[in-house]
Amino acid sequence: MVGIDEGTGIRAPSMPMDFGCTEPLAVAVTRRGWVGCSTALDDSNRGSRVDPPARDKRCHCWGRFAWRRTWNGSKTSSSTNPMALSSTPPAAWSLPPVGAIEMPQPSFELPVKMYRNILIWPLLLRGNPAGDELPLLARWSDVFRKVGWVPNDSSKLERDGRTIWRVPAGNPYEEVVYFHPFVRDFLYGDGKTDPNDHAIHHLRHPTAATVKVTFTSFRFSQREEDVTLRLTVDRVDLYLCKPNVALFVVEVSRPTHDAAPDRPVTLGQILDFQDQFRRIYPPFWYDTKDNGDRATQPGLCVKAVDWFAERGAEPLLAHDCTAPAATFKEFTADGAEPPVFAHWRYFFGTVRPLRTRHDIDAGTLCYQQIMDERIPALSFVGVDDTSQITPGDYDRLTFFDAAGTDDFPYDSGFLGNTRDRFTYDRFAHYGTRYLFSGYGFSVVGNVGKVDGYSFFRDVLENHFRHHYFKLGLLAHYLRASLLGFADELSEATKALRGQGDAQAEMANTQFRKQVEEIQNRFLKFRSRSWFPEVSNQQQGGELHQKWFAQLNIDTLFRQVDETSDQLHAILAESESRQLSRSQAKLADEQHKLALVAYYGLGLSIVGSAMSAVFGWAALFVGDAKADGALNWAPLLWLMLGVLVGFGGWLWLKRRVPPLNAKTGSTPANSQ
């Protein structure tokens, strides 16, 4: 790590570091691998161990990896300008602060003193449970109660003649007041609304107390070894959220090193564990080439998971993950839906993973996966000194990658250009780093106490389990909801297949009804459940925005919103055109009726006139023969009738325009 010039001093480290301290200090590297800092070293100290003074709580150098030092204003290379220790070090040095700095250690040699892992698995609920008298989420809650889940609803309190629904148990005061009012309403209720109508229904599975996980760990010798960890199950929760999202939560932890010093766990083992434990199904098999569908070594997955109700009891479920590949491939071949390991299916009982779209059409109660095989996770890792963690292992903690032998899990140049996006160092002076990768969130810090107080143990662990967990829960809920809406819009479009031209497709009643329902629910979602901001606390806002950025939630929201708006505009335009065509058709029918009346009236007038002519003529002639003189009065009345009929015909002709022979419409309708 650091080039040592025997007896005279050190060269610049080959690994970039930045400890954020510019106090001129002399440095010596001992054979035990730590750096002793002092401002008063003379020649008698050279080559010997330098006892470090007490650590200064106000100045730490944890985990800042860009150690620069200059000589006469220029960077010192790793092979030139060895620096002799003296009592007057050059002022241009940028060196660590007062304290003992442990040098980075291999991950399989670095003990982890505190560890927690929280999995948040977003799912879409498919199906319509029986019981239309209750809201949809309340019906789903009843379904899960029947398979072993216990509700963690608001408790009922009668006070002054009013019913008050209190905040559900397990949500401490500090967590509740951390959020905006509309977020509190969403997460905990408002004290007035009946729990059946809450936006979230919280359930807990009471059976699992511990879990035994067997997985493969690759040490630096590239030698595989099976590792078995027994962890405490702190919670197994299920959050049912509007519109149709479920968030399955599992939290496991290791006893602190102080409580179990005889069973130490290393950072390398933790990296391998959290990379494999979160897998829902095998992404591939190692031995497929030789064994085909009989392959039994799932890639990057645990070998076995056993859930226990209590230590020493028989397992609730003992699952061997090394089932033949054909078992998983057969499931996916039916409907292109991924399978689920049995140790995860155990908690869902009769509610099974979606296999084909026929399950939805048949009304089968199931859940649909929207992630890849890796469940999003939160990790809490405590060590004695975070400066012992290498930059490459920090990257592995960020991306939840397995332990490795390379300096970095990916290209160092690529990581160097993007690392700032994935880190949050507000409390780096306490030795704490926050690491984001969207699907992963890690808090890494020092477990040691100064004057009986540990920021990491006494403050951050509680914040991690409550404040930060709820931030992650909200972020993954929002993303799952948006993916659900995108999937529903895509499914609705399938109703248009084989409908012919665009006009016929847009007139499809089923499609229009589905789109209207989706738009109605999306409007409710964006009005009640869309949280671009969650807290007045500056840190809470910054962490929330980090999660939003890494999960691309804003981009996904815009895509769904724009697609919904475009569909609405197209349907509105189609409806307008259809209405115009209906009006034109009605006008044409009216015109035809007017023509019938027009010509019919004309013919009736002419007929009446002819009848009158012959009738009056006969009368006139008859009277003339009888009296011997002509009677002109009937003839005058006849002429008046002809003139009135002819005038009415001309008036109708001017009032009713003729049909266009080419278009089949009147001139007014063709414009």
Order of alpha helices (4+ residues) and beta strands (2+ residues): beta-beta-beta-beta-beta-beta-beta-beta-beta-beta-alpha-beta-beta-beta-alpha-alpha-beta-beta-beta-beta-beta-alpha-alpha-beta-beta-alpha-alpha-beta-alpha-beta-beta-alpha-alpha-beta-beta-beta-alpha-alpha-alpha-alpha-alpha-alpha-alpha
